Structures are given as structure tokens and as C-alpha cells.
Amino acid sequence: MFGSGLPILGGSLRPAIGGSVNTQGYTSKAYADLRWEVDLPSRLFLGLGLGAALHDGNLGPTEIDRKAPGARVLPSHSAGTRPPGSTPGKACRCTSEHTSNAGTARYNEGMDGIGLRYGYRF
């Protein structure tokens, strides 16, 4: 996450970059998006992101264990929240994300993820 962001609709809009690396030979990806975040009571926040992801998976079904997203660059969206007690400028987040070609190609095996993410504001 970068800086304090652009104030909009009671929250802040800021760019984010990241990725998921799969060391088992499956599909990895890198993404860039814009995230809107709003602070909620009890030091919680809600974040929603929209952007694009680049992956190294197959474009069509050639291997049973690998995704076939149908396009190399895909739309991506995410959501997250920060638990109470987080330090300002740093955050542990519970996240959910989805990447797919939104039905624009013949094959559309989406990639979903949930997990924990650590963030640091520059």
C-alpha cells in the first residue's frame, strides 16, 4: 500500500501491488489494483480492490493439475478487513480475492484465495 491515498466516499483510494507464488508447479500470479479502504469502529477497516493480474498458468486445459484461465492478463478483485489492535501504518489483514477472465474467453477457470496478508504503508 502506498501513502495516505486519495480521499473519496469517506475512505481512501490507493494503489496496491502483490502476488501469489506457488512452489508446487501450479499457477502463480502478480497483480496491481486500486483499493478503497474505509475505517470502521473498533479499529477495523474494510478494503475493496479492483485491478488486473498476470499469471503463468496455461491458457487452455492441457494438464489436470493446472488452471486454464483462458487469457494471460485477467481482471481481479479483492476484499479485506484488519483486526482490532493493529499498529497504524502496518496491518494484518484477512483477505479474499478472485481472478478470472469474466467469461471473455472459451476457458475461464478462475483463481480464488483466502488468507492472511501483512501490509506496510510507505
N, CA, C and O atoms as CSV, one atom per row, in Angstrom:
chain,resi,resn,atom,element,x,y,z
A,1,MET,N,N,0.852,-1.166,0.000
A,1,MET,CA,C,0.000,0.000,0.000
A,1,MET,C,C,0.903,1.236,0.000
A,1,MET,O,O,2.003,1.207,0.553
A,2,PHE,N,N,0.442,2.301,-0.611
A,2,PHE,CA,C,1.250,3.492,-0.757
A,2,PHE,C,C,0.552,4.705,-0.153
A,2,PHE,O,O,-0.589,5.001,-0.508
A,3,GLY,N,N,1.228,5.415,0.762
A,3,GLY,CA,C,0.774,6.692,1.283
A,3,GLY,C,C,-0.624,6.701,1.857
A,3,GLY,O,O,-1.231,5.661,2.110
A,4,SER,N,N,-1.121,7.929,2.056
A,4,SER,CA,C,-2.441,8.092,2.671
A,4,SER,C,C,-3.577,7.959,1.661
A,4,SER,O,O,-4.730,7.802,2.061
A,5,GLY,N,N,-3.287,8.015,0.393
A,5,GLY,CA,C,-4.306,7.805,-0.627
A,5,GLY,C,C,-5.127,9.033,-0.930
A,5,GLY,O,O,-4.942,10.085,-0.318
A,6,LEU,N,N,-6.025,8.898,-1.866
A,6,LEU,CA,C,-6.931,9.956,-2.308
A,6,LEU,C,C,-8.242,9.810,-1.552
A,6,LEU,O,O,-8.911,8.784,-1.673
A,7,PRO,N,N,-8.630,10.846,-0.755
A,7,PRO,CA,C,-9.892,10.740,-0.003
A,7,PRO,C,C,-11.100,10.684,-0.957
A,7,PRO,O,O,-11.242,11.521,-1.848
A,8,ILE,N,N,-11.968,9.674,-0.745
A,8,ILE,CA,C,-13.156,9.537,-1.576
A,8,ILE,C,C,-14.204,8.692,-0.838
A,8,ILE,O,O,-13.873,7.646,-0.280
A,9,LEU,N,N,-15.446,9.135,-0.834
A,9,LEU,CA,C,-16.578,8.425,-0.246
A,9,LEU,C,C,-16.321,7.965,1.192
A,9,LEU,O,O,-16.673,6.842,1.554
A,10,GLY,N,N,-15.716,8.815,2.005
A,10,GLY,CA,C,-15.469,8.514,3.408
A,10,GLY,C,C,-14.286,7.605,3.663
A,10,GLY,O,O,-14.006,7.275,4.816
A,11,GLY,N,N,-13.583,7.191,2.621
A,11,GLY,CA,C,-12.411,6.332,2.752
A,11,GLY,C,C,-11.259,6.887,1.935
A,11,GLY,O,O,-11.247,8.071,1.599
A,12,SER,N,N,-10.294,6.041,1.614
A,12,SER,CA,C,-9.135,6.431,0.815
A,12,SER,C,C,-8.934,5.444,-0.325
A,12,SER,O,O,-9.108,4.237,-0.154
A,13,LEU,N,N,-8.567,5.966,-1.482
A,13,LEU,CA,C,-8.262,5.163,-2.654
A,13,LEU,C,C,-6.757,5.186,-2.845
A,13,LEU,O,O,-6.161,6.261,-2.918
A,14,ARG,N,N,-6.125,4.006,-2.929
A,14,ARG,CA,C,-4.675,3.946,-3.106
A,14,ARG,C,C,-4.304,2.718,-3.930
A,14,ARG,O,O,-5.046,1.736,-3.954
A,15,PRO,N,N,-3.136,2.773,-4.616
A,15,PRO,CA,C,-2.699,1.616,-5.399
A,15,PRO,C,C,-2.127,0.522,-4.510
A,15,PRO,O,O,-1.658,0.794,-3.405
A,16,ALA,N,N,-2.166,-0.717,-4.995
A,16,ALA,CA,C,-1.567,-1.856,-4.300
A,16,ALA,C,C,-0.963,-2.794,-5.340
A,16,ALA,O,O,-1.506,-2.949,-6.434
A,17,ILE,N,N,0.150,-3.414,-4.998
A,17,ILE,CA,C,0.773,-4.427,-5.843
A,17,ILE,C,C,1.062,-5.660,-4.988
A,17,ILE,O,O,1.235,-5.549,-3.775
A,18,GLY,N,N,1.114,-6.815,-5.609
A,18,GLY,CA,C,1.407,-8.028,-4.855
A,18,GLY,C,C,1.407,-9.240,-5.751
A,18,GLY,O,O,1.415,-9.122,-6.976
A,19,GLY,N,N,1.399,-10.398,-5.140
A,19,GLY,CA,C,1.403,-11.622,-5.917
A,19,GLY,C,C,1.221,-12.848,-5.054
A,19,GLY,O,O,1.243,-12.780,-3.825
A,20,SER,N,N,1.042,-13.964,-5.720
A,20,SER,CA,C,0.957,-15.277,-5.096
A,20,SER,C,C,1.919,-16.188,-5.834
A,20,SER,O,O,1.828,-16.334,-7.053
A,21,VAL,N,N,2.842,-16.804,-5.102
A,21,VAL,CA,C,3.813,-17.709,-5.702
A,21,VAL,C,C,3.471,-19.125,-5.274
A,21,VAL,O,O,3.341,-19.409,-4.083
A,22,ASN,N,N,3.328,-20.006,-6.242
A,22,ASN,CA,C,3.040,-21.396,-5.952
A,22,ASN,C,C,4.288,-22.208,-6.243
A,22,ASN,O,O,4.707,-22.305,-7.397
A,23,THR,N,N,4.887,-22.789,-5.219
A,23,THR,CA,C,6.139,-23.534,-5.365
A,23,THR,C,C,5.933,-24.992,-5.755
A,23,THR,O,O,6.908,-25.730,-5.899
A,24,GLN,N,N,4.691,-25.420,-5.928
A,24,GLN,CA,C,4.401,-26.813,-6.285
A,24,GLN,C,C,4.214,-26.996,-7.788
A,24,GLN,O,O,3.748,-28.051,-8.217
A,25,GLY,N,N,4.563,-26.003,-8.598
A,25,GLY,CA,C,4.422,-26.115,-10.042
A,25,GLY,C,C,3.068,-25.716,-10.581
A,25,GLY,O,O,2.808,-25.883,-11.772
A,26,TYR,N,N,2.193,-25.190,-9.732
A,26,TYR,CA,C,0.875,-24.748,-10.179
A,26,TYR,C,C,0.932,-23.275,-10.570
A,26,TYR,O,O,2.025,-22.725,-10.700
A,27,THR,N,N,-0.180,-22.639,-10.757
A,27,THR,CA,C,-0.256,-21.282,-11.263
A,27,THR,C,C,0.110,-20.233,-10.218
A,27,THR,O,O,-0.426,-20.238,-9.110
A,28,SER,N,N,1.028,-19.332,-10.577
A,28,SER,CA,C,1.402,-18.176,-9.760
A,28,SER,C,C,0.900,-16.929,-10.468
A,28,SER,O,O,0.625,-16.959,-11.668
A,29,LYS,N,N,0.780,-15.814,-9.715
A,29,LYS,CA,C,0.290,-14.581,-10.343
A,29,LYS,C,C,0.873,-13.356,-9.645
A,29,LYS,O,O,1.295,-13.412,-8.490
A,30,ALA,N,N,0.882,-12.252,-10.384
A,30,ALA,CA,C,1.228,-10.939,-9.851
A,30,ALA,C,C,0.059,-10.019,-10.174
A,30,ALA,O,O,-0.578,-10.181,-11.215
A,31,TYR,N,N,-0.241,-9.047,-9.292
A,31,TYR,CA,C,-1.381,-8.175,-9.531
A,31,TYR,C,C,-1.050,-6.724,-9.186
A,31,TYR,O,O,-0.123,-6.434,-8.430
A,32,ALA,N,N,-1.830,-5.843,-9.759
A,32,ALA,CA,C,-1.809,-4.411,-9.433
A,32,ALA,C,C,-3.263,-3.974,-9.404
A,32,ALA,O,O,-4.035,-4.313,-10.301
A,33,ASP,N,N,-3.638,-3.220,-8.375
A,33,ASP,CA,C,-5.019,-2.748,-8.316
A,33,ASP,C,C,-5.131,-1.454,-7.527
A,33,ASP,O,O,-4.172,-0.979,-6.919
A,34,LEU,N,N,-6.321,-0.910,-7.561
A,34,LEU,CA,C,-6.670,0.240,-6.730
A,34,LEU,C,C,-7.547,-0.280,-5.608
A,34,LEU,O,O,-8.483,-1.044,-5.844
A,35,ARG,N,N,-7.244,0.135,-4.391
A,35,ARG,CA,C,-8.009,-0.318,-3.227
A,35,ARG,C,C,-8.670,0.878,-2.559
A,35,ARG,O,O,-8.044,1.910,-2.318
A,36,TRP,N,N,-9.945,0.705,-2.269
A,36,TRP,CA,C,-10.679,1.692,-1.478
A,36,TRP,C,C,-10.796,1.123,-0.076
A,36,TRP,O,O,-11.274,0.003,0.109
A,37,GLU,N,N,-10.356,1.898,0.916
A,37,GLU,CA,C,-10.399,1.452,2.303
A,37,GLU,C,C,-11.107,2.492,3.149
A,37,GLU,O,O,-10.917,3.695,2.971
A,38,VAL,N,N,-11.925,2.011,4.070
A,38,VAL,CA,C,-12.643,2.897,4.982
A,38,VAL,C,C,-12.471,2.354,6.398
A,38,VAL,O,O,-12.587,1.150,6.630
A,39,ASP,N,N,-12.191,3.259,7.347
A,39,ASP,CA,C,-12.067,2.860,8.748
A,39,ASP,C,C,-13.444,2.670,9.359
A,39,ASP,O,O,-14.354,3.465,9.123
A,40,LEU,N,N,-13.591,1.615,10.144
A,40,LEU,CA,C,-14.829,1.302,10.839
A,40,LEU,C,C,-14.576,1.420,12.344
A,40,LEU,O,O,-13.424,1.550,12.759
A,41,PRO,N,N,-15.623,1.377,13.168
A,41,PRO,CA,C,-15.422,1.421,14.619
A,41,PRO,C,C,-14.526,0.270,15.108
A,41,PRO,O,O,-14.373,-0.740,14.421
A,42,SER,N,N,-13.953,0.431,16.270
A,42,SER,CA,C,-13.112,-0.581,16.920
A,42,SER,C,C,-11.839,-0.879,16.138
A,42,SER,O,O,-11.365,-2.015,16.164
A,43,ARG,N,N,-11.274,0.102,15.445
A,43,ARG,CA,C,-10.030,-0.035,14.686
A,43,ARG,C,C,-10.098,-1.078,13.585
A,43,ARG,O,O,-9.065,-1.582,13.143
A,44,LEU,N,N,-11.299,-1.406,13.138
A,44,LEU,CA,C,-11.473,-2.277,11.978
A,44,LEU,C,C,-11.471,-1.414,10.720
A,44,LEU,O,O,-11.696,-0.207,10.800
A,45,PHE,N,N,-11.223,-2.011,9.576
A,45,PHE,CA,C,-11.405,-1.311,8.320
A,45,PHE,C,C,-11.922,-2.300,7.291
A,45,PHE,O,O,-11.786,-3.514,7.445
A,46,LEU,N,N,-12.514,-1.761,6.246
A,46,LEU,CA,C,-12.986,-2.558,5.124
A,46,LEU,C,C,-12.234,-2.091,3.896
A,46,LEU,O,O,-12.133,-0.888,3.652
A,47,GLY,N,N,-11.710,-3.011,3.130
A,47,GLY,CA,C,-10.999,-2.668,1.908
A,47,GLY,C,C,-11.549,-3.442,0.726
A,47,GLY,O,O,-11.788,-4.645,0.828
A,48,LEU,N,N,-11.753,-2.763,-0.399
A,48,LEU,CA,C,-12.218,-3.381,-1.633
A,48,LEU,C,C,-11.265,-2.981,-2.753
A,48,LEU,O,O,-10.922,-1.806,-2.878
A,49,GLY,N,N,-10.835,-3.937,-3.566
A,49,GLY,CA,C,-9.892,-3.645,-4.632
A,49,GLY,C,C,-10.358,-4.142,-5.980
A,49,GLY,O,O,-11.112,-5.111,-6.071
A,50,LEU,N,N,-9.901,-3.465,-7.040
A,50,LEU,CA,C,-10.211,-3.846,-8.411
A,50,LEU,C,C,-8.977,-3.554,-9.254
A,50,LEU,O,O,-8.433,-2.451,-9.201
A,51,GLY,N,N,-8.534,-4.543,-10.035
A,51,GLY,CA,C,-7.340,-4.348,-10.847
A,51,GLY,C,C,-7.160,-5.468,-11.847
A,51,GLY,O,O,-8.131,-6.026,-12.359
A,52,ALA,N,N,-5.889,-5.795,-12.123
A,52,ALA,CA,C,-5.554,-6.821,-13.102
A,52,ALA,C,C,-4.451,-7.716,-12.558
A,52,ALA,O,O,-3.635,-7.288,-11.741
A,53,ALA,N,N,-4.434,-8.962,-13.018
A,53,ALA,CA,C,-3.422,-9.934,-12.617
A,53,ALA,C,C,-2.806,-10.574,-13.857
A,53,ALA,O,O,-3.486,-10.797,-14.858
A,54,LEU,N,N,-1.513,-10.865,-13.775
A,54,LEU,CA,C,-0.766,-11.567,-14.812
A,54,LEU,C,C,-0.362,-12.916,-14.221
A,54,LEU,O,O,0.176,-12.955,-13.114
A,55,HIS,N,N,-0.605,-14.025,-14.928
A,55,HIS,CA,C,-0.338,-15.356,-14.370
A,55,HIS,C,C,0.555,-16.166,-15.299
A,55,HIS,O,O,0.749,-15.809,-16.461
A,56,ASP,N,N,1.099,-17.265,-14.769
A,56,ASP,CA,C,1.951,-18.144,-15.560
A,56,ASP,C,C,1.287,-19.490,-15.848
A,56,ASP,O,O,1.970,-20.449,-16.208
A,57,GLY,N,N,-0.020,-19.572,-15.695
A,57,GLY,CA,C,-0.758,-20.815,-15.950
A,57,GLY,C,C,-0.997,-21.041,-17.426
A,57,GLY,O,O,-0.618,-20.222,-18.263
A,58,ASN,N,N,-1.632,-22.166,-17.739
A,58,ASN,CA,C,-1.988,-22.485,-19.122
A,58,ASN,C,C,-3.174,-21.639,-19.568
A,58,ASN,O,O,-3.989,-21.219,-18.747
A,59,LEU,N,N,-3.267,-21.390,-20.874
A,59,LEU,CA,C,-4.417,-20.647,-21.390
A,59,LEU,C,C,-5.583,-21.578,-21.694
A,59,LEU,O,O,-6.738,-21.153,-21.661
A,60,GLY,N,N,-5.299,-22.820,-21.983
A,60,GLY,CA,C,-6.321,-23.839,-22.229
A,60,GLY,C,C,-5.997,-25.079,-21.421
A,60,GLY,O,O,-4.899,-25.185,-20.873
A,61,PRO,N,N,-6.931,-26.027,-21.334
A,61,PRO,CA,C,-6.713,-27.217,-20.499
A,61,PRO,C,C,-5.716,-28.184,-21.138
A,61,PRO,O,O,-6.037,-28.844,-22.127
A,62,THR,N,N,-4.509,-28.270,-20.575
A,62,THR,CA,C,-3.506,-29.213,-21.064
A,62,THR,C,C,-3.037,-30.146,-19.953
A,62,THR,O,O,-2.554,-31.244,-20.229
A,63,GLU,N,N,-3.173,-29.717,-18.699
A,63,GLU,CA,C,-2.775,-30.542,-17.568
A,63,GLU,C,C,-3.894,-30.510,-16.527
A,63,GLU,O,O,-4.478,-29.456,-16.275
A,64,ILE,N,N,-4.190,-31.649,-15.929
A,64,ILE,CA,C,-5.283,-31.738,-14.961
A,64,ILE,C,C,-5.034,-30.849,-13.743
A,64,ILE,O,O,-5.979,-30.258,-13.222
A,65,ASP,N,N,-3.790,-30.739,-13.276
A,65,ASP,CA,C,-3.482,-30.024,-12.040
A,65,ASP,C,C,-3.270,-28.526,-12.213
A,65,ASP,O,O,-3.064,-27.828,-11.219
A,66,ARG,N,N,-3.312,-28.004,-13.439
A,66,ARG,CA,C,-3.076,-26.574,-13.654
A,66,ARG,C,C,-4.338,-25.891,-14.138
A,66,ARG,O,O,-5.110,-26.459,-14.911
A,67,LYS,N,N,-4.541,-24.669,-13.679
A,67,LYS,CA,C,-5.693,-23.874,-14.104
A,67,LYS,C,C,-5.581,-23.516,-15.579
A,67,LYS,O,O,-4.481,-23.461,-16.131
A,68,ALA,N,N,-6.721,-23.272,-16.213
A,68,ALA,CA,C,-6.789,-22.809,-17.596
A,68,ALA,C,C,-7.639,-21.539,-17.620
A,68,ALA,O,O,-8.807,-21.584,-18.005
A,69,PRO,N,N,-7.052,-20.392,-17.205
A,69,PRO,CA,C,-7.824,-19.156,-17.106
A,69,PRO,C,C,-8.255,-18.560,-18.439
A,69,PRO,O,O,-9.112,-17.676,-18.445
A,70,GLY,N,N,-7.702,-19.001,-19.576
A,70,GLY,CA,C,-8.172,-18.541,-20.872
A,70,GLY,C,C,-7.518,-17.291,-21.411
A,70,GLY,O,O,-7.586,-17.058,-22.617
A,71,ALA,N,N,-6.890,-16.475,-20.590
A,71,ALA,CA,C,-6.202,-15.252,-21.021
A,71,ALA,C,C,-5.010,-15.016,-20.094
A,71,ALA,O,O,-5.040,-15.420,-18.931
A,72,ARG,N,N,-3.973,-14.372,-20.598
A,72,ARG,CA,C,-2.771,-14.137,-19.794
A,72,ARG,C,C,-2.981,-13.043,-18.742
A,72,ARG,O,O,-2.524,-13.188,-17.608
A,73,VAL,N,N,-3.662,-11.958,-19.100
A,73,VAL,CA,C,-3.956,-10.869,-18.159
A,73,VAL,C,C,-5.440,-10.943,-17.823
A,73,VAL,O,O,-6.284,-11.024,-18.716
A,74,LEU,N,N,-5.754,-10.915,-16.524
A,74,LEU,CA,C,-7.124,-11.133,-16.068
A,74,LEU,C,C,-7.583,-10.030,-15.129
A,74,LEU,O,O,-6.765,-9.477,-14.394
A,75,PRO,N,N,-8.887,-9.690,-15.132
A,75,PRO,CA,C,-9.413,-8.794,-14.104
A,75,PRO,C,C,-9.341,-9.482,-12.744
A,75,PRO,O,O,-9.420,-10.707,-12.655
A,76,SER,N,N,-9.192,-8.688,-11.694
A,76,SER,CA,C,-9.050,-9.231,-10.349
A,76,SER,C,C,-9.770,-8.323,-9.363
A,76,SER,O,O,-9.771,-7.104,-9.531
A,77,HIS,N,N,-10.384,-8.907,-8.332
A,77,HIS,CA,C,-10.967,-8.089,-7.271
A,77,HIS,C,C,-10.698,-8.746,-5.929
A,77,HIS,O,O,-10.486,-9.955,-5.841
A,78,SER,N,N,-10.712,-7.922,-4.884
A,78,SER,CA,C,-10.385,-8.431,-3.553
A,78,SER,C,C,-11.154,-7.660,-2.486
A,78,SER,O,O,-11.681,-6.575,-2.736
A,79,ALA,N,N,-11.206,-8.239,-1.306
A,79,ALA,CA,C,-11.812,-7.591,-0.141
A,79,ALA,C,C,-10.997,-7.994,1.075
A,79,ALA,O,O,-10.392,-9.066,1.087
A,80,GLY,N,N,-10.975,-7.155,2.090
A,80,GLY,CA,C,-10.226,-7.499,3.289
A,80,GLY,C,C,-10.666,-6.672,4.476
A,80,GLY,O,O,-11.381,-5.680,4.332
A,81,THR,N,N,-10.231,-7.091,5.650
A,81,THR,CA,C,-10.507,-6.362,6.876
A,81,THR,C,C,-9.315,-6.513,7.806
A,81,THR,O,O,-8.592,-7.506,7.735
A,82,ARG,N,N,-9.107,-5.543,8.670
A,82,ARG,CA,C,-7.998,-5.552,9.617
A,82,ARG,C,C,-8.558,-5.800,11.003
A,82,ARG,O,O,-9.529,-5.150,11.389
A,83,PRO,N,N,-7.976,-6.723,11.769
A,83,PRO,CA,C,-8.480,-6.980,13.115
A,83,PRO,C,C,-8.173,-5.828,14.070
A,83,PRO,O,O,-7.266,-5.041,13.799
A,84,PRO,N,N,-8.907,-5.708,15.183
A,84,PRO,CA,C,-8.644,-4.657,16.161
A,84,PRO,C,C,-7.225,-4.761,16.715
A,84,PRO,O,O,-6.659,-5.852,16.782
A,85,GLY,N,N,-6.653,-3.623,17.111
A,85,GLY,CA,C,-5.343,-3.594,17.742
A,85,GLY,C,C,-4.177,-3.478,16.781
A,85,GLY,O,O,-3.030,-3.567,17.218
A,86,SER,N,N,-4.416,-3.281,15.476
A,86,SER,CA,C,-3.330,-3.155,14.515
A,86,SER,C,C,-2.604,-1.827,14.691
A,86,SER,O,O,-3.216,-0.827,15.066
A,87,THR,N,N,-1.315,-1.816,14.424
A,87,THR,CA,C,-0.493,-0.617,14.512
A,87,THR,C,C,-0.723,0.246,13.280
A,87,THR,O,O,-0.752,-0.290,12.172
A,88,PRO,N,N,-0.892,1.582,13.425
A,88,PRO,CA,C,-1.053,2.440,12.251
A,88,PRO,C,C,0.135,2.297,11.300
A,88,PRO,O,O,1.283,2.257,11.742
A,89,GLY,N,N,-0.132,2.221,10.015
A,89,GLY,CA,C,0.914,2.067,9.015
A,89,GLY,C,C,1.278,0.613,8.745
A,89,GLY,O,O,1.913,0.307,7.736
A,90,LYS,N,N,0.884,-0.269,9.629
A,90,LYS,CA,C,1.120,-1.708,9.458
A,90,LYS,C,C,-0.205,-2.408,9.704
A,90,LYS,O,O,-1.016,-1.947,10.508
A,91,ALA,N,N,-0.425,-3.507,9.023
A,91,ALA,CA,C,-1.703,-4.180,9.204
A,91,ALA,C,C,-1.599,-5.661,8.897
A,91,ALA,O,O,-0.915,-6.071,7.959
A,92,CYS,N,N,-2.275,-6.443,9.687
A,92,CYS,CA,C,-2.518,-7.847,9.392
A,92,CYS,C,C,-3.953,-7.882,8.881
A,92,CYS,O,O,-4.860,-7.375,9.542
A,93,ARG,N,N,-4.162,-8.471,7.722
A,93,ARG,CA,C,-5.478,-8.430,7.103
A,93,ARG,C,C,-5.987,-9.824,6.815
A,93,ARG,O,O,-5.216,-10.718,6.465
A,94,CYS,N,N,-7.268,-10.006,6.962
A,94,CYS,CA,C,-7.954,-11.200,6.494
A,94,CYS,C,C,-8.479,-10.851,5.107
A,94,CYS,O,O,-9.199,-9.865,4.956
A,95,THR,N,N,-8.133,-11.639,4.093
A,95,THR,CA,C,-8.459,-11.265,2.724
A,95,THR,C,C,-9.173,-12.367,1.961
A,95,THR,O,O,-9.100,-13.546,2.309
A,96,SER,N,N,-9.857,-11.950,0.923
A,96,SER,CA,C,-10.475,-12.836,-0.048
A,96,SER,C,C,-10.243,-12.217,-1.417
A,96,SER,O,O,-10.396,-11.006,-1.577
A,97,GLU,N,N,-9.874,-13.026,-2.412
A,97,GLU,CA,C,-9.633,-12.488,-3.751
A,97,GLU,C,C,-10.116,-13.463,-4.818
A,97,GLU,O,O,-10.186,-14.671,-4.591
A,98,HIS,N,N,-10.447,-12.920,-5.978
A,98,HIS,CA,C,-10.900,-13.728,-7.112
A,98,HIS,C,C,-10.317,-13.140,-8.387
A,98,HIS,O,O,-10.343,-11.927,-8.595
A,99,THR,N,N,-9.785,-14.022,-9.244
A,99,THR,CA,C,-9.226,-13.628,-10.536
A,99,THR,C,C,-9.793,-14.565,-11.597
A,99,THR,O,O,-9.706,-15.785,-11.463
A,100,SER,N,N,-10.372,-13.995,-12.648
A,100,SER,CA,C,-10.857,-14.800,-13.777
A,100,SER,C,C,-11.008,-13.887,-14.991
A,100,SER,O,O,-10.859,-12.671,-14.875
A,101,ASN,N,N,-11.302,-14.469,-16.158
A,101,ASN,CA,C,-11.448,-13.627,-17.352
A,101,ASN,C,C,-12.878,-13.121,-17.537
A,101,ASN,O,O,-13.196,-12.534,-18.571
A,102,ALA,N,N,-13.728,-13.340,-16.561
A,102,ALA,CA,C,-15.110,-12.831,-16.565
A,102,ALA,C,C,-15.915,-13.314,-17.770
A,102,ALA,O,O,-16.809,-12.615,-18.246
A,103,GLY,N,N,-15.595,-14.506,-18.258
A,103,GLY,CA,C,-16.357,-15.078,-19.369
A,103,GLY,C,C,-16.002,-14.521,-20.733
A,103,GLY,O,O,-16.776,-14.688,-21.676
A,104,THR,N,N,-14.853,-13.861,-20.873
A,104,THR,CA,C,-14.475,-13.260,-22.154
A,104,THR,C,C,-13.681,-14.204,-23.045
A,104,THR,O,O,-13.384,-13.848,-24.185
A,105,ALA,N,N,-13.324,-15.397,-22.567
A,105,ALA,CA,C,-12.578,-16.374,-23.359
A,105,ALA,C,C,-13.259,-17.743,-23.228
A,105,ALA,O,O,-14.106,-17.941,-22.356
A,106,ARG,N,N,-12.884,-18.678,-24.098
A,106,ARG,CA,C,-13.503,-20.009,-24.102
A,106,ARG,C,C,-13.318,-20.710,-22.758
A,106,ARG,O,O,-14.270,-21.275,-22.219
A,107,TYR,N,N,-12.118,-20.680,-22.221
A,107,TYR,CA,C,-11.842,-21.298,-20.919
A,107,TYR,C,C,-11.814,-20.210,-19.862
A,107,TYR,O,O,-11.285,-19.124,-20.100
A,108,ASN,N,N,-12.379,-20.493,-18.695
A,108,ASN,CA,C,-12.476,-19.482,-17.642
A,108,ASN,C,C,-12.394,-20.130,-16.263
A,108,ASN,O,O,-13.318,-20.005,-15.459
A,109,GLU,N,N,-11.299,-20.817,-15.992
A,109,GLU,CA,C,-11.100,-21.380,-14.667
A,109,GLU,C,C,-10.532,-20.282,-13.774
A,109,GLU,O,O,-9.367,-19.907,-13.905
A,110,GLY,N,N,-11.347,-19.779,-12.881
A,110,GLY,CA,C,-10.927,-18.699,-12.002
A,110,GLY,C,C,-9.986,-19.181,-10.905
A,110,GLY,O,O,-9.898,-20.375,-10.616
A,111,MET,N,N,-9.289,-18.225,-10.303
A,111,MET,CA,C,-8.403,-18.499,-9.174
A,111,MET,C,C,-8.936,-17.731,-7.976
A,111,MET,O,O,-9.082,-16.509,-8.029
A,112,ASP,N,N,-9.227,-18.449,-6.894
A,112,ASP,CA,C,-9.737,-17.845,-5.667
A,112,ASP,C,C,-8.720,-18.044,-4.555
A,112,ASP,O,O,-7.983,-19.030,-4.539
A,113,GLY,N,N,-8.691,-17.107,-3.636
A,113,GLY,CA,C,-7.797,-17.254,-2.499
A,113,GLY,C,C,-8.366,-16.575,-1.267
A,113,GLY,O,O,-9.017,-15.534,-1.364
A,114,ILE,N,N,-8.119,-17.163,-0.118
A,114,ILE,CA,C,-8.425,-16.534,1.157
A,114,ILE,C,C,-7.188,-16.687,2.028
A,114,ILE,O,O,-6.426,-17.640,1.867
A,115,GLY,N,N,-6.991,-15.767,2.936
A,115,GLY,CA,C,-5.822,-15.910,3.794
A,115,GLY,C,C,-5.539,-14.680,4.622
A,115,GLY,O,O,-6.390,-13.808,4.798
A,116,LEU,N,N,-4.329,-14.634,5.120
A,116,LEU,CA,C,-3.840,-13.511,5.907
A,116,LEU,C,C,-2.784,-12.784,5.101
A,116,LEU,O,O,-2.011,-13.407,4.374
A,117,ARG,N,N,-2.750,-11.480,5.226
A,117,ARG,CA,C,-1.784,-10.658,4.497
A,117,ARG,C,C,-1.226,-9.620,5.457
A,117,ARG,O,O,-1.969,-9.035,6.244
A,118,TYR,N,N,0.072,-9.393,5.393
A,118,TYR,CA,C,0.699,-8.343,6.187
A,118,TYR,C,C,0.974,-7.179,5.274
A,118,TYR,O,O,1.545,-7.361,4.198
A,119,GLY,N,N,0.578,-5.973,5.677
A,119,GLY,CA,C,0.785,-4.785,4.867
A,119,GLY,C,C,1.590,-3.733,5.614
A,119,GLY,O,O,1.511,-3.620,6.838
A,120,TYR,N,N,2.361,-2.970,4.862
A,120,TYR,CA,C,3.155,-1.867,5.397
A,120,TYR,C,C,2.979,-0.669,4.497
A,120,TYR,O,O,3.168,-0.779,3.286
A,121,ARG,N,N,2.624,0.468,5.052
A,121,ARG,CA,C,2.437,1.685,4.253
A,121,ARG,C,C,3.759,2.425,4.108
A,121,ARG,O,O,4.464,2.665,5.088
A,122,PHE,N,N,4.086,2.785,2.859
A,122,PHE,CA,C,5.293,3.569,2.580
A,122,PHE,C,C,5.012,5.031,2.733
A,122,PHE,O,O,5.906,5.855,2.540
